[in-house]
Amino acid sequence: MHATLPNMRQTAPERSGQPLLRVLVLAYACSPYKGSEAGVGWHRVVESAKYFDTCVICEKDEFEDDIRRYLRKHGEIPTLHFHFIPRLPFAQFAERRLRPLYYLAYNLWQRSAYRLACRLHRELHFDLVHQLTMCGFREPGYLWKMDMPFVWGPVGGTQNYPWRLLPAAGIGAVLKEGLRNVANALQFRLSPRVGRAARRTAVLLAANSVGRQDFLSVHKVAAERELDVGAKSLVNPAGRHDEPDSPLRLLWSGTLDHHKALHLLIEALAIMPESCRYELKVLGSGPLERRLQSRARRLGIDGRIHWMGHVPYEQAMADYEQAHLFVFTSCRDTCGAQVLEALSRGLPIVCLDHQGVGDVVTRRCGIKVPLGDFREVVGGLRDAIVALSQDRRRLEAMSHAALERAAEFLWERKGEKMADVYRRAVQDRLPSPRE
């Protein structure tokens, strides 16, 4: 069973006298009120509807109410239509407790989505189909089997936790992230559907340079690099740098889990020179919260750290606007939506020079620490923070550059780029004049 929002037309709408291309997008996660994957799904389909007649298949139980509520408040979008498919009853429990069972439930949902997509295609005759969210490579779905141009991505998830940093992260990280590294590599190479979907694409989008290289080397498919996340708007807070002698206000945001690697920053702050005055706000919670707090106490820096826990979006953005510097320590991330949230508020970044964040951050808007061993990374984080603490003019210049960099990833610009991708995919399918 599936639910459908009204407004579905049998005839494609027109713009400037020409019928719009009709596209079908599978966005399992899609919400105007949530971040991460759901936010990616929402912003991309809304941008698609500016150029094309867009039909979306998404998950019912978590996202339908959000979408209906938004459209009731803001009005229907004439070129955007939704169909909803419920997940299996055990999926929510499995997501929290038993991941293999969750992936089984997700696969069964994808099969239902494929059957619905085929039926809709027979009725409405789409020009293109796009597998959008979820963004990970593990479940490519089945839309690539349909007889029309297939776009997949931006695809992420091929990146792994650096082996050289695992021993210092503790036995839990070694077991969890080490096993994931192995399973990730095997699944990417051996999954038949991943390879078939990649080779069937009219356009394959990789969310970072790691994925782009992986698809090329393993599946011999050239992908275009396209960051999965985007910026909603630009905010330039006034007065951030008006107190040059104030302590450096550091901000860290994310889940307190192994792959986010907050322990790297804690270790770096513990060897900071006394002349470097700082305070750190940590936004987020997670399974390692108490362990990380205990580590900070043992190192004698707990008095400078404010553990904020999970905070509402509006409060989090206020914290972004008050900070001087955002530190992103993640050792395994497609990119991290927090990075664009920081840049879009003029917040320079200190991060590791790898994966998606390495693609986004430039020398003008941040400092990228080379990926060495544990001591080298911790020392690099410390040196970057000290350098910016001692040179507030450089920090302010980076703040302006951060806004300029974020402007390149505004959803409007990403929508223009995706519209070009769709047009190229369809154009390549059209017969040549000689045919």
Residue pairs with C-beta under 8 A, 6 or more apart in sequence:
1 86
2 60
2 83
2 84
2 85
2 86
2 112
2 116
3 60
3 64
3 83
3 84
4 81
4 82
4 83
4 84
5 67
5 68
5 71
5 81
5 82
5 83
5 84
7 76
7 78
7 81
8 55
8 81
8 124
9 53
9 81
10 123
10 124
12 19
12 20
12 21
12 22
12 53
13 19
13 20
13 53
13 78
13 79
14 20
20 51
20 52
20 53
20 79
21 51
21 52
21 53
21 127
21 128
21 422
21 423
21 426
22 52
22 53
22 54
22 55
22 124
22 125
22 126
22 127
23 48
23 52
23 53
23 54
23 55
23 126
23 127
23 128
23 129
23 130
23 422
24 55
24 56
24 57
24 117
24 120
24 121
24 126
24 128
24 129
24 130
24 143
25 44
25 45
25 48
25 54
25 55
25 56
25 57
25 129
25 130
25 132
26 56
26 57
26 58
26 113
26 117
26 129
26 130
26 131
26 132
26 133
26 141
26 143
27 41
27 42
27 44
27 45
27 56
27 57
27 58
27 132
27 133
28 37
28 41
28 58
28 59
28 106
28 109
28 110
28 113
28 133
28 134
29 36
29 37
29 38
29 40
29 41
29 58
29 59
29 62
29 63
29 133
29 134
30 38
30 41
30 42
30 45
30 56
30 58
30 59
30 63
30 67
30 133
31 38
31 39
31 41
31 42
31 62
31 63
31 66
31 67
32 42
32 66
32 67
32 70
33 66
33 69
33 70
34 42
34 66
35 313
35 337
36 337
37 133
37 134
37 135
38 62
38 63
38 66
38 133
39 229
39 337
40 132
40 133
40 135
40 228
40 229
40 230
41 58
41 132
41 133
42 67
43 230
43 232
43 411
43 414
44 132
44 411
44 414
44 415
44 418
45 54
45 56
45 80
45 132
46 77
46 80
46 411
46 415
47 411
47 412
47 414
47 415
47 418
47 419
48 54
48 80
48 415
48 418
48 419
48 422
49 77
49 79
49 80
50 79
50 415
50 419
51 415
51 419
51 422
52 79
52 419
52 422
53 79
53 81
54 79
54 80
54 81
55 81
55 82
55 83
55 120
55 124
55 126
56 80
56 81
56 82
56 83
57 82
57 83
57 84
57 85
57 113
57 116
57 117
58 64
58 67
58 82
58 83
58 84
58 85
59 84
59 85
59 86
59 87
59 109
60 84
60 85
60 86
60 87
61 86
61 87
61 92
62 87
63 84
64 82
64 84
67 82
71 77
83 116
83 120
85 109
85 112
85 113
85 116
87 105
87 106
87 109
88 105
88 108
88 109
90 101
90 105
91 102
91 105
91 106
91 109
94 101
94 102
94 104
94 105
95 102
103 138
103 139
106 134
106 139
107 139
110 139
110 141
110 142
111 142
113 141
113 142
113 143
114 141
114 142
114 143
114 145
117 129
117 143
117 146
118 146
120 126
121 129
121 146
121 148
126 148
127 148
127 149
127 426
128 148
128 149
128 150
128 151
128 202
128 422
128 425
128 426
129 143
129 146
129 148
129 149
129 150
129 151
130 143
130 150
130 151
130 152
130 422
131 140
131 141
131 143
131 144
131 150
131 151
131 152
131 153
131 197
132 153
135 153
135 154
135 155
135 156
135 157
135 207
135 228
135 334
136 155
136 156
136 157
137 155
137 156
137 157
137 158
137 188
137 194
137 211
138 157
138 187
138 191
138 194
140 152
140 193
140 194
140 197
140 198
141 197
142 193
143 150
144 150
144 152
144 196
144 197
144 200
144 201
145 200
148 429
149 202
149 203
149 425
149 426
149 428
149 429
150 197
150 200
150 201
150 202
150 425
151 201
151 202
151 203
151 204
151 205
151 421
151 422
151 425
152 197
152 198
152 201
152 203
152 204
152 205
153 203
153 204
153 205
153 206
153 207
153 223
153 226
153 228
154 205
154 206
154 207
154 226
154 227
154 228
155 204
155 205
155 206
155 207
155 211
155 215
155 223
156 206
156 207
156 208
156 211
156 228
156 334
156 335
156 356
157 184
157 211
157 334
158 184
158 188
158 210
158 211
158 214
158 215
159 208
159 210
159 211
159 332
159 333
159 334
159 354
159 355
159 356
160 177
160 180
160 181
160 184
160 185
160 332
161 173
161 177
161 178
161 180
161 181
161 258
161 259
161 331
161 332
162 331
162 354
162 371
163 178
163 181
164 371
164 372
164 373
164 374
165 261
165 264
165 331
165 373
165 374
165 377
166 173
166 174
166 177
166 178
167 174
167 374
168 263
168 374
169 177
169 258
169 261
169 263
169 331
170 258
172 258
173 258
176 258
177 258
177 259
177 331
177 332
187 194
188 194
188 214
188 218
189 218
194 219
195 219
198 204
198 215
198 219
198 221
199 219
199 221
201 221
202 424
202 425
202 428
202 429
203 224
203 421
203 424
203 425
204 215
204 221
204 222
204 223
204 224
205 223
205 224
205 225
205 226
205 421
206 212
206 214
206 215
206 223
206 224
206 225
206 226
207 225
207 226
207 227
207 228
207 334
207 335
207 356
208 225
208 227
208 334
208 335
208 355
208 356
208 358
208 359
209 225
209 356
209 358
209 359
210 354
210 355
210 356
211 223
211 334
212 223
212 224
212 225
215 221
215 222
215 223
216 222
216 223
224 421
225 359
226 414
226 417
226 418
226 421
227 335
227 356
227 359
227 360
227 409
227 414
228 334
228 335
229 335
229 336
229 337
229 340
229 409
230 340
230 409
230 410
230 411
230 414
231 340
231 341
231 343
231 344
231 406
231 407
231 409
231 410
231 411
232 344
232 410
232 411
233 344
233 410
234 344
234 345
234 403
234 406
234 407
234 410
235 317
235 321
235 344
235 345
235 346
236 345
236 346
236 403
237 321
237 322
237 345
237 346
240 321
240 322
240 324
240 346
240 399
241 324
241 392
241 395
241 396
241 399
244 392
247 277
247 278
247 279
248 276
248 277
248 278
248 279
248 324
248 325
248 385
248 388
248 389
249 278
249 279
249 281
249 322
249 323
249 324
249 325
250 265
250 278
250 279
250 280
250 281
250 323
250 324
250 325
250 326
250 327
250 385
251 280
251 281
251 283
251 319
251 320
251 323
251 325
251 326
251 327
251 342
251 347
252 262
252 265
252 280
252 281
252 282
252 283
252 284
252 326
252 327
252 328
252 329
253 282
253 283
253 284
253 316
253 326
253 338
253 341
254 260
254 262
254 283
254 284
254 330
254 336
254 338
255 284
255 285
255 286
256 262
256 282
256 284
256 285
256 286
256 287
256 288
256 289
256 292
257 286
257 287
257 288
258 288
259 330
259 331
259 332
259 333
260 286
260 329
260 330
260 331
260 333
261 329
261 330
261 331
262 282
262 288
262 292
262 329
263 292
263 295
264 329
264 331
264 374
264 377
264 378
264 381
265 280
265 327
265 329
265 381
266 292
266 295
266 296
266 299
266 301
266 305
267 299
267 378
268 378
268 379
268 381
268 382
268 385
269 278
269 280
269 299
269 301
269 304
269 305
269 382
269 385
270 299
270 300
270 301
271 378
271 379
271 382
272 278
272 382
272 385
272 386
273 386
276 385
276 386
276 389
276 390
277 389
278 304
278 385
278 389
279 304
279 305
279 306
280 304
280 305
280 306
281 305
281 306
281 308
281 319
281 323
282 305
282 306
282 307
282 308
283 308
283 309
283 310
283 311
283 316
283 319
284 308
284 309
284 310
285 309
285 310
289 307
293 302
293 307
296 302
296 305
308 319
311 319
316 341
317 341
317 345
320 326
320 341
320 342
320 345
320 347
321 345
323 347
324 347
324 348
324 388
324 395
325 347
325 348
325 349
325 350
325 385
325 388
325 395
326 338
326 339
326 342
326 347
326 348
326 349
326 350
327 349
327 350
327 351
327 381
327 385
328 336
328 338
328 339
328 342
328 349
328 350
328 351
328 352
328 357
329 351
329 352
329 381
330 336
330 351
330 352
330 355
330 357
331 352
332 355
333 355
333 356
333 357
334 355
334 356
335 355
335 356
335 357
335 359
335 360
336 356
336 357
339 349
339 351
339 356
339 357
339 360
339 361
340 360
340 406
340 409
342 348
342 349
342 402
343 349
343 360
343 365
343 402
343 403
343 405
343 406
343 409
344 403
344 406
345 402
346 399
346 400
346 402
346 403
347 399
347 402
348 365
348 366
348 367
348 388
348 395
348 398
348 399
348 401
348 402
349 357
349 361
349 365
349 366
349 367
349 402
350 366
350 367
350 369
350 381
350 384
350 385
350 388
351 357
351 358
351 361
351 366
351 367
351 368
351 369
352 358
352 368
352 369
352 371
352 377
353 368
353 369
353 370
353 371
354 371
357 368
358 368
360 405
360 409
361 368
361 405
362 401
362 405
364 397
364 398
364 401
364 404
364 405
365 398
365 401
365 402
365 404
365 405
366 398
366 402
367 384
367 387
367 388
369 377
369 380
369 381
369 384
370 376
370 377
370 380
371 377
372 380
387 394
388 394
388 395
388 398
407 413
